[in-house]
Amino acid sequence: MGDETGNLDKETVADEAIELMAGERLAEARRDSQIGVLDIAKELHLDEHKVRALERNEFDVLDAPVFVKGYLRKYAQLVKVDEADVMADYYQLTRASDAPLVITSWSKPRRTISPGPWIVAITVIAGAVVATYWWFTNHDTELVRPVTGEIAPLPITDKPEGEVDSSIESSDNTVDVVEDEPEVATVSEPVAEAVNTADASEMQLSITYSGDCWTEISDASGRRLFFDLGRSGRTVNLSGESPFNVLLGDAANVILVVNGTSFDIPAADRRGRTARLTIIGS
């Protein structure tokens, strides 16, 4: 009788050991290691009542499943219980949809390419090539045509046979070149340009240009006698009431003659290349 009772007790203990799952398994290991609940709560950063809920497998009291699994793994490390066994218990208890996936090796399916688009593309390209060839062939035929026709005969002259053109000698067929006498070009001497009609009572001024020079000249009455660009080789004769107010853009390019006498431009009237002066007739 005593042996039967002992056997029953052993079976009961075995059944209870088998029934311990997840948090219960951890709680049993904690008690065997003589670790307090507060110590576990401190390590997991949880309140005491949440640790006890974890040990009773009351996972709804805690946070999201991802945190619950983290707490279980950490707890298992603290009490030196196999994490895999604890997590297997957890998935069996919760039948969670986030159970670890079984990853098997698989080969990437070979991608089949439909020949349809390639056939269409090849057809379009072939059509374009044929159309281009036809276009060039027809246009070349139209543009490049063989020249056909008869060669026109040389004109027949009415001159009797044996008569020779006057421009060709009869014996050696050489052409007589009639040389014209060279023409002799006559170069006229520059003629002095008279801008104003000379008057004996007025002052006479002659300007000869050896180079370009802008010139402005007016007489005592304010009449403009000459406002123009004097070109090289040009001579201008002026007459007017004395004195003349003269402005020369490039004084080095002019020669002045007043009443038939050469006139030198004073240095005091020059400003660089220009000169501004008053000419009084003698």
Backbone as CSV, one residue per row, in Angstrom:
resi,resn,N_x,N_y,N_z,CA_x,CA_y,CA_z,C_x,C_y,C_z
1,MET,0.830,-1.197,0.000,0.000,0.000,0.000,0.859,1.238,0.000
2,GLY,1.906,1.216,0.797,2.807,2.361,0.865,3.530,2.567,-0.434
3,ASP,3.872,1.472,-1.119,4.568,1.624,-2.398,3.676,2.271,-3.422
4,GLU,2.382,1.900,-3.401,1.447,2.509,-4.366,1.306,3.987,-4.114
5,THR,1.245,4.405,-2.818,1.114,5.825,-2.504,2.342,6.583,-2.960
6,GLY,3.531,6.002,-2.743,4.771,6.667,-3.181,4.828,6.830,-4.676
7,ASN,4.349,5.817,-5.372,4.341,5.917,-6.835,3.406,7.004,-7.311
8,LEU,2.228,7.133,-6.645,1.266,8.170,-7.023,1.844,9.546,-6.797
9,ASP,2.566,9.722,-5.665,3.165,11.029,-5.393,4.195,11.382,-6.456
10,LYS,4.988,10.404,-6.871,5.998,10.676,-7.886,5.357,11.064,-9.212
11,GLU,4.247,10.345,-9.550,3.556,10.686,-10.805,2.954,12.072,-10.745
12,THR,2.414,12.468,-9.565,1.809,13.796,-9.419,2.866,14.869,-9.590
13,VAL,4.043,14.664,-8.957,5.132,15.636,-9.075,5.598,15.724,-10.517
14,ALA,5.669,14.592,-11.194,6.107,14.586,-12.589,5.129,15.329,-13.470
15,ASP,3.796,15.062,-13.180,2.769,15.769,-13.966,2.858,17.266,-13.752
16,GLU,3.077,17.677,-12.487,3.168,19.107,-12.200,4.389,19.706,-12.898
17,ALA,5.521,18.968,-12.938,6.731,19.474,-13.597,6.495,19.628,-15.075
18,ILE,5.740,18.697,-15.643,5.455,18.778,-17.060,4.534,19.944,-17.349
19,GLU,3.620,20.261,-16.503,2.648,21.308,-16.729,3.230,22.703,-16.558
20,LEU,4.400,22.868,-15.937,4.997,24.184,-15.764,5.441,24.710,-17.128
21,MET,4.935,25.872,-17.501,5.239,26.429,-18.821,5.549,27.916,-18.709
22,ALA,6.469,28.356,-19.535,6.801,29.773,-19.699,7.071,30.438,-18.370
23,GLY,6.179,31.338,-17.935,6.398,32.084,-16.711,6.437,31.205,-15.484
24,GLU,5.638,30.134,-15.485,5.652,29.228,-14.354,7.010,28.546,-14.253
25,ARG,7.561,28.150,-15.372,8.867,27.539,-15.385,9.909,28.506,-14.811
26,LEU,9.785,29.807,-15.174,10.722,30.810,-14.689,10.560,31.033,-13.185
27,ALA,9.310,31.052,-12.720,9.064,31.253,-11.290,9.648,30.106,-10.473
28,GLU,9.509,28.881,-10.978,10.051,27.734,-10.275,11.571,27.828,-10.193
29,ALA,12.211,28.234,-11.299,13.660,28.368,-11.308,14.103,29.503,-10.383
30,ARG,13.304,30.558,-10.286,13.644,31.677,-9.387,13.624,31.212,-7.936
31,ARG,12.614,30.441,-7.592,12.520,29.966,-6.224,13.665,29.005,-5.910
32,ASP,14.032,28.153,-6.891,15.145,27.239,-6.672,16.453,28.013,-6.501
33,SER,16.568,29.139,-7.179,17.789,29.952,-7.067,17.715,30.930,-5.908
34,GLN,16.586,30.914,-5.196,16.371,31.784,-4.039,16.578,33.278,-4.416
35,ILE,15.923,33.642,-5.505,15.943,35.030,-5.959,14.572,35.624,-5.706
36,GLY,14.506,36.816,-5.144,13.244,37.435,-4.824,12.591,38.071,-6.050
37,VAL,11.264,38.270,-5.941,10.501,38.887,-7.038,10.971,40.312,-7.283
38,LEU,11.282,41.035,-6.193,11.725,42.423,-6.336,13.035,42.515,-7.116
39,ASP,13.909,41.507,-6.892,15.165,41.510,-7.635,14.915,41.334,-9.144
40,ILE,14.000,40.444,-9.478,13.657,40.250,-10.888,13.012,41.508,-11.455
41,ALA,12.106,42.142,-10.681,11.424,43.350,-11.142,12.427,44.467,-11.424
42,LYS,13.461,44.560,-10.552,14.486,45.591,-10.748,15.262,45.344,-12.034
43,GLU,15.611,44.061,-12.299,16.378,43.745,-13.505,15.558,43.947,-14.777
44,LEU,14.237,43.669,-14.696,13.374,43.801,-15.872,12.774,45.193,-16.020
45,HIS,13.004,46.036,-14.985,12.436,47.392,-14.974,10.907,47.334,-15.039
46,LEU,10.368,46.432,-14.223,8.918,46.270,-14.137,8.456,46.405,-12.696
47,ASP,7.138,46.618,-12.525,6.563,46.606,-11.186,6.437,45.151,-10.711
48,GLU,6.319,44.984,-9.378,6.255,43.633,-8.821,5.039,42.885,-9.324
49,HIS,3.882,43.570,-9.430,2.674,42.856,-9.840,2.759,42.417,-11.308
50,LYS,3.516,43.144,-12.125,3.685,42.720,-13.513,4.598,41.507,-13.606
51,VAL,5.600,41.422,-12.709,6.463,40.248,-12.696,5.658,39.017,-12.298
52,ARG,4.792,39.183,-11.300,3.970,38.042,-10.868,2.992,37.664,-11.975
53,ALA,2.446,38.656,-12.717,1.563,38.334,-13.838,2.328,37.572,-14.902
54,LEU,3.589,37.928,-15.109,4.422,37.227,-16.077,4.626,35.780,-15.645
55,GLU,4.841,35.577,-14.336,5.055,34.218,-13.825,3.793,33.395,-13.902
56,ARG,2.602,34.034,-13.901,1.329,33.306,-14.012,0.880,33.198,-15.468
57,ASN,1.729,33.604,-16.370,1.418,33.581,-17.805,0.231,34.469,-18.158
58,GLU,0.012,35.515,-17.382,-1.043,36.488,-17.666,-0.410,37.622,-18.510
59,PHE,-0.214,37.303,-19.755,0.550,38.231,-20.617,-0.238,39.477,-21.006
60,ASP,-1.572,39.390,-20.907,-2.384,40.546,-21.296,-2.162,41.727,-20.360
61,VAL,-1.717,41.441,-19.132,-1.491,42.522,-18.175,-0.298,43.378,-18.611
62,LEU,0.614,42.759,-19.315,1.836,43.463,-19.714,1.627,44.210,-21.043
63,ASP,2.705,44.663,-21.590,2.640,45.469,-22.809,2.449,44.573,-24.032
64,ALA,2.787,45.112,-25.176,2.634,44.391,-26.435,3.445,43.102,-26.415
65,PRO,3.071,42.140,-27.270,3.761,40.845,-27.278,5.267,40.950,-27.475
66,VAL,5.700,41.939,-28.258,7.132,42.043,-28.496,7.877,42.329,-27.200
67,PHE,7.273,43.114,-26.297,7.902,43.391,-25.010,7.816,42.177,-24.089
68,VAL,6.678,41.460,-24.156,6.512,40.268,-23.320,7.606,39.256,-23.634
69,LYS,7.869,39.043,-24.914,8.908,38.083,-25.296,10.284,38.548,-24.827
70,GLY,10.480,39.836,-24.814,11.751,40.359,-24.309,11.899,40.118,-22.823
71,TYR,10.822,40.316,-22.091,10.870,40.071,-20.650,11.150,38.595,-20.365
72,LEU,10.510,37.700,-21.119,10.706,36.265,-20.899,12.156,35.875,-21.152
73,ARG,12.750,36.394,-22.236,14.138,36.052,-22.545,15.081,36.559,-21.460
74,LYS,14.857,37.796,-21.025,15.704,38.363,-19.978,15.551,37.589,-18.666
75,TYR,14.335,37.249,-18.333,14.049,36.485,-17.111,14.757,35.131,-17.185
76,ALA,14.688,34.480,-18.362,15.320,33.176,-18.511,16.828,33.287,-18.317
77,GLN,17.443,34.356,-18.783,18.873,34.541,-18.579,19.202,34.717,-17.101
78,LEU,18.332,35.419,-16.384,18.609,35.680,-14.965,18.554,34.404,-14.133
79,VAL,17.621,33.509,-14.459,17.464,32.296,-13.642,18.075,31.076,-14.313
80,LYS,18.813,31.317,-15.450,19.556,30.262,-16.132,18.658,29.133,-16.618
81,VAL,17.597,29.554,-17.356,16.690,28.598,-17.987,16.846,28.763,-19.500
82,ASP,16.724,27.652,-20.201,16.882,27.694,-21.647,15.812,28.611,-22.265
83,GLU,16.263,29.619,-22.989,15.333,30.582,-23.585,14.427,29.914,-24.609
84,ALA,14.983,28.951,-25.356,14.198,28.304,-26.403,13.000,27.570,-25.821
85,ASP,13.207,26.912,-24.686,12.091,26.201,-24.056,11.019,27.178,-23.598
86,VAL,11.464,28.303,-23.022,10.497,29.302,-22.528,9.694,29.888,-23.683
87,MET,10.365,30.179,-24.778,9.671,30.788,-25.905,8.733,29.786,-26.564
88,ALA,9.126,28.503,-26.578,8.231,27.472,-27.114,6.967,27.392,-26.293
89,ASP,7.123,27.487,-24.948,5.938,27.502,-24.084,5.063,28.709,-24.387
90,TYR,5.707,29.853,-24.594,4.953,31.095,-24.840,4.116,30.966,-26.113
91,TYR,4.734,30.450,-27.195,3.994,30.332,-28.447,2.879,29.297,-28.346
92,GLN,3.118,28.255,-27.549,2.077,27.250,-27.372,0.910,27.802,-26.570
93,LEU,1.220,28.641,-25.582,0.151,29.213,-24.762,-0.650,30.273,-25.520
94,THR,0.033,31.092,-26.250,-0.639,32.227,-26.905,-1.057,31.930,-28.331
95,ARG,-0.426,30.875,-28.917,-0.676,30.599,-30.324,-0.593,31.908,-31.136
96,ALA,0.452,32.648,-30.801,0.612,33.987,-31.397,0.874,33.867,-32.883
97,SER,0.359,34.859,-33.573,0.559,34.895,-35.022,1.993,35.264,-35.388
98,ASP,2.720,35.794,-34.384,4.089,36.195,-34.663,5.080,35.108,-34.278
99,ALA,4.640,33.840,-34.341,5.538,32.734,-34.054,6.699,32.777,-35.035
100,PRO,7.856,32.308,-34.611,9.036,32.404,-35.496,8.795,31.670,-36.797
101,LEU,9.146,32.294,-37.872,8.965,31.724,-39.190,10.013,30.653,-39.439
102,VAL,9.602,29.617,-40.103,10.525,28.563,-40.492,11.087,28.953,-41.848
103,ILE,12.365,29.309,-41.884,12.995,29.786,-43.100,13.649,28.621,-43.815
104,THR,13.227,28.366,-44.971,13.804,27.296,-45.775,14.458,27.922,-46.992
105,SER,15.469,27.262,-47.447,16.161,27.773,-48.627,15.284,27.578,-49.852
106,TRP,15.243,28.558,-50.672,14.452,28.476,-51.901,15.195,29.205,-52.994
107,SER,14.995,28.736,-54.139,15.657,29.335,-55.291,14.715,30.337,-55.944
108,LYS,15.298,31.408,-56.394,14.520,32.461,-57.033,13.943,31.936,-58.339
109,PRO,12.627,32.036,-58.494,12.031,31.492,-59.728,12.589,32.215,-60.943
110,ARG,12.811,31.450,-61.958,13.336,32.016,-63.177,12.270,32.864,-63.839
111,ARG,12.659,34.034,-64.176,11.709,34.979,-64.763,11.583,34.706,-66.251
112,THR,10.382,34.443,-66.631,10.141,34.186,-68.044,9.751,35.488,-68.726
113,ILE,10.286,35.688,-69.865,10.021,36.905,-70.620,9.124,36.552,-71.790
114,SER,8.034,37.284,-71.848,7.102,37.037,-72.940,7.693,37.532,-74.247
115,PRO,7.630,36.732,-75.286,8.206,37.166,-76.573,7.354,38.196,-77.291
116,GLY,6.142,38.445,-76.772,5.247,39.366,-77.457,5.834,40.743,-77.724
117,PRO,6.320,41.467,-76.679,6.881,42.805,-76.923,8.059,42.796,-77.879
118,TRP,8.897,41.724,-77.797,10.052,41.674,-78.692,9.612,41.502,-80.142
119,ILE,8.593,40.701,-80.355,8.098,40.506,-81.719,7.561,41.810,-82.283
120,VAL,6.820,42.556,-81.446,6.272,43.834,-81.902,7.398,44.805,-82.235
121,ALA,8.425,44.866,-81.341,9.530,45.795,-81.577,10.283,45.440,-82.853
122,ILE,10.552,44.151,-83.054,11.269,43.729,-84.262,10.463,44.042,-85.509
123,THR,9.133,43.840,-85.413,8.275,44.132,-86.569,8.311,45.611,-86.922
124,VAL,8.247,46.472,-85.879,8.269,47.915,-86.127,9.595,48.342,-86.758
125,ILE,10.715,47.812,-86.219,12.032,48.187,-86.752,12.180,47.720,-88.196
126,ALA,11.728,46.499,-88.467,11.830,45.984,-89.831,10.995,46.821,-90.788
127,GLY,9.789,47.213,-90.355,8.948,48.057,-91.200,9.599,49.391,-91.488
128,ALA,10.262,49.981,-90.459,10.929,51.271,-90.657,12.077,51.145,-91.642
129,VAL,12.831,50.036,-91.540,13.954,49.834,-92.460,13.457,49.683,-93.893
130,VAL,12.389,48.917,-94.076,11.845,48.717,-95.422,11.326,50.022,-96.003
131,ALA,10.606,50.807,-95.157,10.065,52.081,-95.625,11.176,53.047,-96.009
132,THR,12.238,53.060,-95.196,13.362,53.948,-95.509,14.031,53.535,-96.809
133,TYR,14.247,52.248,-97.007,14.875,51.766,-98.243,14.015,52.107,-99.449
134,TRP,12.689,51.911,-99.297,11.786,52.226,-100.417,11.820,53.703,-100.738
135,TRP,11.845,54.532,-99.709,11.832,55.993,-99.925,13.080,56.435,-100.679
136,PHE,14.253,55.977,-100.199,15.488,56.383,-100.852,15.572,55.833,-102.276
137,THR,15.104,54.587,-102.453,15.176,53.977,-103.780,14.338,54.749,-104.788
138,ASN,13.089,55.076,-104.410,12.201,55.791,-105.322,12.668,57.203,-105.592
139,HIS,13.162,57.894,-104.544,13.603,59.272,-104.725,14.884,59.348,-105.546
140,ASP,15.764,58.360,-105.355,16.969,58.351,-106.173,16.627,58.140,-107.632
141,THR,15.598,57.294,-107.896,15.186,57.050,-109.274,14.616,58.298,-109.909
142,GLU,13.874,59.086,-109.077,13.271,60.294,-109.610,14.288,61.396,-109.822
143,LEU,15.247,61.505,-108.899,16.168,62.625,-108.946,17.292,62.387,-109.941
144,VAL,17.809,61.164,-110.021,18.944,60.872,-110.903,18.422,60.130,-112.117
145,ARG,18.208,60.808,-113.167,17.723,60.187,-114.400,18.842,60.204,-115.435
146,PRO,18.986,59.141,-116.224,20.028,59.146,-117.265,19.700,60.174,-118.327
147,VAL,20.711,60.888,-118.778,20.530,61.907,-119.801,20.576,61.230,-121.157
148,THR,19.493,61.317,-121.863,19.407,60.693,-123.185,19.155,61.766,-124.212
149,GLY,19.567,61.514,-125.420,19.330,62.484,-126.490,20.444,62.412,-127.512
150,GLU,20.262,63.118,-128.561,21.251,63.126,-129.620,22.200,64.291,-129.447
151,ILE,23.403,64.100,-129.889,24.394,65.169,-129.860,24.175,66.043,-131.076
152,ALA,23.961,67.321,-130.844,23.681,68.233,-131.959,24.921,68.376,-132.814
153,PRO,24.776,68.323,-134.126,25.942,68.455,-135.018,26.457,69.874,-135.004
154,LEU,27.719,70.045,-135.348,28.314,71.366,-135.425,27.644,72.155,-136.543
155,PRO,27.485,73.467,-136.358,26.821,74.263,-137.395,27.644,74.272,-138.676
156,ILE,26.944,74.193,-139.787,27.591,74.199,-141.097,27.647,75.620,-141.617
157,THR,28.795,76.080,-141.919,28.952,77.442,-142.443,28.765,77.445,-143.937
158,ASP,28.422,78.581,-144.450,28.181,78.731,-145.889,29.433,79.097,-146.648
159,LYS,30.586,79.155,-145.935,31.821,79.549,-146.614,32.276,78.437,-147.529
160,PRO,32.806,78.806,-148.672,33.303,77.773,-149.606,34.449,77.013,-149.001
161,GLU,34.564,75.748,-149.485,35.628,74.889,-148.972,36.974,75.469,-149.314
162,GLY,37.845,75.478,-148.349,39.190,75.996,-148.557,39.345,77.435,-148.132
163,GLU,38.215,78.102,-147.850,38.329,79.504,-147.425,38.668,79.531,-145.958
164,VAL,39.609,80.340,-145.617,40.095,80.394,-144.237,39.579,81.652,-143.579
165,ASP,39.209,81.505,-142.290,38.742,82.667,-141.525,39.848,83.688,-141.434
166,SER,39.459,84.915,-141.425,40.435,85.998,-141.421,41.277,86.038,-140.172
167,SER,40.755,85.450,-139.085,41.507,85.477,-137.825,42.504,84.352,-137.721
168,ILE,42.561,83.437,-138.742,43.454,82.276,-138.673,44.338,82.271,-139.899
169,GLU,45.619,82.067,-139.766,46.522,81.960,-140.889,46.348,80.617,-141.569
170,SER,46.604,80.545,-142.866,46.344,79.335,-143.650,47.388,78.260,-143.444
171,SER,48.631,78.612,-143.124,49.702,77.615,-143.109,49.874,76.942,-141.777
172,ASP,50.156,77.682,-140.699,50.506,77.070,-139.413,49.394,77.131,-138.398
173,ASN,48.201,77.541,-138.792,47.028,77.572,-137.895,47.289,78.335,-136.613
174,THR,48.156,79.322,-136.666,48.398,80.135,-135.476,47.504,81.352,-135.519
175,VAL,47.139,81.813,-134.345,46.220,82.940,-134.236,47.016,84.211,-134.129
176,ASP,46.680,85.197,-134.992,47.336,86.490,-134.903,46.730,87.281,-133.780
177,VAL,47.555,87.721,-132.865,47.095,88.536,-131.755,47.416,89.971,-132.074
178,VAL,46.396,90.754,-132.192,46.579,92.166,-132.517,46.731,92.921,-131.225
179,GLU,47.875,93.460,-131.002,48.150,94.191,-129.772,47.758,95.644,-129.959
180,ASP,46.937,96.094,-129.060,46.535,97.499,-129.087,47.648,98.333,-128.526
181,GLU,47.733,99.503,-129.009,48.738,100.411,-128.486,48.379,100.775,-127.054
182,PRO,49.361,100.789,-126.150,49.064,101.088,-124.739,48.519,102.496,-124.589
183,GLU,47.519,102.572,-123.737,46.931,103.876,-123.459,47.741,104.570,-122.382
184,VAL,47.984,105.797,-122.555,48.759,106.574,-121.593,47.781,107.310,-120.698
185,ALA,47.820,106.960,-119.374,46.909,107.599,-118.426,47.449,108.968,-118.058
186,THR,46.601,109.890,-118.147,46.993,111.261,-117.793,46.539,111.554,-116.392
187,VAL,47.426,111.989,-115.528,47.128,112.310,-114.129,47.092,113.820,-114.008
188,SER,45.959,114.265,-113.597,45.797,115.722,-113.461,46.338,116.175,-112.134
189,GLU,46.920,117.280,-112.101,47.444,117.865,-110.876,46.293,118.321,-109.987
190,PRO,46.454,118.219,-108.603,45.377,118.672,-107.725,45.085,120.145,-107.945
191,VAL,43.819,120.411,-107.997,43.366,121.784,-108.227,42.924,122.372,-106.908
192,ALA,43.349,123.538,-106.624,42.955,124.203,-105.379,41.467,124.449,-105.393
193,GLU,40.846,124.143,-104.260,39.400,124.275,-104.133,39.077,125.653,-103.562
194,ALA,38.287,126.393,-104.290,37.881,127.720,-103.807,36.514,127.603,-103.185
195,VAL,36.457,127.709,-101.880,35.186,127.583,-101.189,34.389,128.874,-101.322
196,ASN,35.030,130.025,-101.147,34.348,131.313,-101.251,34.952,132.116,-102.392
197,THR,34.165,132.952,-102.992,34.657,133.822,-104.062,35.550,134.896,-103.461
198,ALA,36.743,135.003,-104.025,37.706,135.950,-103.463,37.264,137.390,-103.720
199,ASP,37.545,138.204,-102.744,37.247,139.635,-102.826,38.489,140.385,-102.357
200,ALA,38.906,141.395,-103.124,40.150,142.099,-102.809,40.108,142.786,-101.455
201,SER,38.907,143.162,-100.992,38.797,143.855,-99.706,38.777,142.907,-98.535
202,GLU,38.714,141.607,-98.788,38.616,140.621,-97.715,39.954,139.909,-97.542
203,MET,40.097,139.255,-96.378,41.307,138.497,-96.099,41.221,137.157,-96.816
204,GLN,42.347,136.739,-97.385,42.423,135.491,-98.115,43.198,134.466,-97.265
205,LEU,42.628,133.251,-97.200,43.270,132.157,-96.434,43.274,130.906,-97.304
206,SER,44.458,130.309,-97.454,44.602,129.059,-98.212,45.084,127.965,-97.244
207,ILE,44.405,126.824,-97.283,44.752,125.696,-96.403,45.059,124.499,-97.280
208,THR,46.257,123.934,-97.113,46.657,122.717,-97.825,46.836,121.589,-96.798
209,TYR,46.198,120.429,-97.043,46.199,119.326,-96.082,47.200,118.258,-96.509
210,SER,48.105,117.945,-95.585,49.022,116.816,-95.789,48.519,115.545,-95.112
211,GLY,47.466,115.707,-94.389,46.817,114.591,-93.691,45.419,115.017,-93.301
212,ASP,44.636,114.081,-92.760,43.268,114.399,-92.371,43.268,115.350,-91.177
213,CYS,42.343,116.323,-91.233,42.250,117.301,-90.132,40.865,117.913,-90.154
214,TRP,40.161,117.770,-89.036,38.861,118.431,-88.919,39.095,119.938,-88.769
215,THR,38.319,120.733,-89.534,38.563,122.174,-89.589,37.264,122.939,-89.437
216,GLU,37.295,123.984,-88.556,36.170,124.903,-88.401,36.714,126.326,-88.504
217,ILE,36.170,127.100,-89.465,36.645,128.482,-89.682,35.435,129.391,-89.876
218,SER,35.412,130.499,-89.151,34.382,131.530,-89.313,35.061,132.895,-89.308
219,ASP,34.430,133.882,-89.994,35.045,135.212,-90.061,34.502,136.113,-88.974
220,ALA,34.872,137.414,-89.050,34.511,138.352,-87.986,33.019,138.552,-87.871
221,SER,32.270,138.375,-88.961,30.815,138.548,-88.926,30.099,137.323,-88.375
222,GLY,30.863,136.271,-88.037,30.268,135.036,-87.537,29.851,134.080,-88.638
223,ARG,30.135,134.383,-89.871,29.777,133.523,-90.995,30.704,132.319,-91.051
224,ARG,30.133,131.183,-91.179,30.928,129.962,-91.277,31.505,129.864,-92.672
225,LEU,32.818,129.851,-92.744,33.488,129.732,-94.030,33.782,128.282,-94.397
226,PHE,34.111,127.449,-93.371,34.457,126.049,-93.657,34.254,125.213,-92.401
227,PHE,33.417,124.196,-92.467,33.185,123.237,-91.397,33.193,121.851,-92.037
228,ASP,34.344,121.192,-92.022,34.439,119.921,-92.731,35.740,119.219,-92.344
229,LEU,35.861,117.950,-92.813,37.083,117.194,-92.607,37.973,117.384,-93.815
230,GLY,39.114,118.021,-93.605,40.058,118.201,-94.689,40.836,116.927,-94.923
231,ARG,40.838,116.438,-96.169,41.518,115.197,-96.518,42.917,115.489,-97.045
232,SER,43.791,114.499,-96.961,45.159,114.644,-97.434,45.176,114.962,-98.926
233,GLY,45.978,115.980,-99.335,46.088,116.385,-100.730,45.079,117.433,-101.152
234,ARG,44.227,117.852,-100.222,43.189,118.827,-100.553,43.669,120.237,-100.210
235,THR,43.319,121.218,-101.051,43.634,122.621,-100.786,42.341,123.423,-100.831
236,VAL,42.104,124.208,-99.794,40.885,125.013,-99.682,41.273,126.476,-99.612
237,ASN,40.650,127.331,-100.467,40.867,128.771,-100.463,39.638,129.462,-99.909
238,LEU,39.845,130.313,-98.898,38.747,131.000,-98.225,38.974,132.507,-98.264
239,SER,37.872,133.233,-98.176,37.955,134.689,-98.063,36.819,135.160,-97.185
240,GLY,37.109,136.200,-96.387,36.093,136.717,-95.492,36.599,137.896,-94.720
241,GLU,35.713,138.376,-93.852,36.037,139.569,-93.059,36.996,139.192,-91.941
242,SER,38.113,139.914,-91.859,39.119,139.662,-90.831,38.603,140.181,-89.494
243,PRO,38.975,139.470,-88.399,39.839,138.291,-88.297,39.058,136.989,-88.465
244,PHE,39.811,135.837,-88.662,39.222,134.505,-88.763,39.426,133.762,-87.435
245,ASN,38.369,133.105,-86.993,38.474,132.192,-85.841,38.644,130.762,-86.388
246,VAL,39.764,130.143,-86.016,40.145,128.862,-86.628,40.278,127.787,-85.542
247,LEU,39.727,126.593,-85.853,39.904,125.405,-85.000,40.393,124.285,-85.887
248,LEU,41.558,123.728,-85.530,42.165,122.638,-86.294,42.267,121.388,-85.415
249,GLY,41.745,120.278,-85.902,41.787,119.034,-85.127,43.165,118.415,-85.091
250,ASP,43.936,118.552,-86.148,45.298,118.015,-86.183,46.158,119.043,-86.906
251,ALA,46.691,120.021,-86.144,47.387,121.176,-86.718,48.627,120.775,-87.498
252,ALA,49.226,119.620,-87.205,50.440,119.208,-87.901,50.172,118.826,-89.346
253,ASN,48.899,118.627,-89.715,48.553,118.179,-91.056,48.109,119.311,-91.978
254,VAL,48.311,120.587,-91.579,47.861,121.697,-92.420,49.014,122.676,-92.664
255,ILE,48.944,123.330,-93.831,49.849,124.434,-94.166,48.971,125.647,-94.473
256,LEU,49.171,126.738,-93.758,48.343,127.934,-93.896,49.094,129.010,-94.674
257,VAL,48.352,129.676,-95.562,48.880,130.830,-96.294,47.852,131.949,-96.186
258,VAL,48.245,133.107,-95.595,47.344,134.240,-95.366,47.757,135.376,-96.301
259,ASN,46.806,135.754,-97.182,47.055,136.846,-98.140,48.363,136.623,-98.899
260,GLY,48.580,135.363,-99.276,49.746,135.015,-100.065,51.014,134.815,-99.283
261,THR,50.986,134.931,-97.953,52.171,134.762,-97.111,51.985,133.554,-96.204
262,SER,53.047,132.748,-96.112,52.982,131.568,-95.248,52.753,131.989,-93.804
263,PHE,51.897,131.197,-93.092,51.530,131.550,-91.723,51.835,130.356,-90.829
264,ASP,52.655,130.610,-89.787,52.989,129.564,-88.816,52.067,129.670,-87.611
265,ILE,51.556,128.540,-87.178,50.657,128.515,-86.015,51.490,128.699,-84.764
266,PRO,51.203,129.729,-83.939,51.977,129.958,-82.714,51.851,128.766,-81.772
267,ALA,52.949,128.488,-81.042,52.947,127.371,-80.088,51.936,127.601,-78.972
268,ALA,51.692,128.883,-78.618,50.748,129.170,-77.540,49.323,128.796,-77.910
269,ASP,49.036,128.701,-79.221,47.680,128.368,-79.668,47.468,126.868,-79.856
270,ARG,48.508,126.080,-79.617,48.395,124.627,-79.783,48.033,123.964,-78.447
271,ARG,47.196,122.975,-78.522,46.843,122.143,-77.369,46.992,120.689,-77.799
272,GLY,48.228,120.206,-77.667,48.488,118.858,-78.168,48.448,118.861,-79.677
273,ARG,47.576,118.050,-80.267,47.474,117.989,-81.719,46.530,119.043,-82.258
274,THR,45.647,119.563,-81.410,44.684,120.561,-81.863,45.256,121.964,-81.713
275,ALA,44.601,122.889,-82.401,45.003,124.301,-82.291,43.765,125.164,-82.444
276,ARG,43.669,126.161,-81.606,42.587,127.140,-81.693,43.226,128.531,-81.708
277,LEU,42.995,129.287,-82.780,43.701,130.571,-82.945,42.823,131.563,-83.705
278,THR,43.266,132.817,-83.656,42.627,133.902,-84.400,43.665,134.468,-85.358
279,ILE,43.260,134.514,-86.663,44.172,135.017,-87.695,43.704,136.391,-88.146
280,ILE,44.616,137.387,-88.038,44.311,138.761,-88.443,45.121,139.057,-89.695
281,GLY,44.441,139.520,-90.753,45.115,139.824,-91.995,46.009,141.053,-91.866
282,SER,47.158,141.051,-92.554,48.088,142.169,-92.456,47.699,143.254,-93.446
